[in-house]
Amino acid sequence: MENEMRVFIASEFRCHICNGEYYLTSKAYSIYKHYSDAFGEVVLCSRFIEITNLESSMVKVNFIRDIIQIKSLNSALIGLYDKDIENKIRNCDLVIGRLPSIIAIRSCKIAEKVNKSYLVELMCDSWASYWNHGVSGKVIAPYMYLSTKSITYNANYAIYVTEKYLQKHYPCKNQSINASNVTINEISNDILINRLKK
């Protein structure tokens, strides 16, 4: 049975465009593919880079149906993409915001405004990630911290990559779960045997 849902994903993972096709790094691909498998077609709101040569780590994407190409985070911050984001969100069933992210914050605020359910994925501490990112990071850190806190608290669903830390700093009043996004490669038994010998 074909899934007829459409999900709007807002993130700052860069997507690459080569010869009119979309490509993601293998990590980004696996994350977005999980969402596509669960919810259906993807509308991706992110930064895009036009390239002529593919790197070996890039994977072709066939589940992105539409995009909003964010060319400037400063423009996103002051709302210049809000109308485009709102138009796309109105035609989606669920919004997913990967936080911390200026693009995700704007998208989740718009989802609230138009009464669309949204899910946030808390990947790290918003305050720490911006505060430790130079002078401009220190300027925007308070806004990012407070916005992330508010967006997460009101989210319909929240996924945390920590067991307790992010939940304590960015609580969600609705449904939440902790699920690490770490990928552990399969380990050979020979490695274990060699370690035990040491």
Phi, psi and omega in degrees: 000130184282136178280124184259006180285163174225129184245139179258118180250125179246122185202165175255009169300131179281137174254141182255143177242122178228120181053040177079002180252151180265139179224143176233157171295159185300324180294310179298320180301313183296323179293310181294325180296322176302315179293320179296317179298324182280322190240345178112211184299149182246132165255119186254123177250108188197185173269140182236144179235126175280128179229160177250336179238134179272141173271158184296335182277358183271140182239134178291138184251129179242007182252000176276120182261337182201158181222158162237116184270110179272114183265340182215122177294327177298318178294322177295319182300321182269006171091015183290342178259000188304319182295315178297317180299314181299316180300319180288319181298323180301334180260014179244160181266334184209143175250134176242121178248120179267107187257149005277144181189132176299316181298316181292321179298312180300316183294318180292324176297320179291321177302316176301314183300321183260015176059042173258140176295143176220148180244135175249142174246111181273109185266333180194175180287116182301315182299308184296319184293326179273319182301326182267023184238051176078187183295315180297325177296321179293328179291318185270346184307313180299318178298314182296319180298308183293321179293317179298319179298313182293313180300316182292318181302319184269356182299147175291327181215146177223137174243127180249141177271002177243163178280323183219324192304303182292328178298323180291318184275333182226071183290155176241131182280349182251210185287135179212161179207153173257132180210111181295143177260020180281133176258122180255119180289151178296136184253137180289144176297331179299323179296316178298315180299317179296322178294317180296323178296323179294000000 
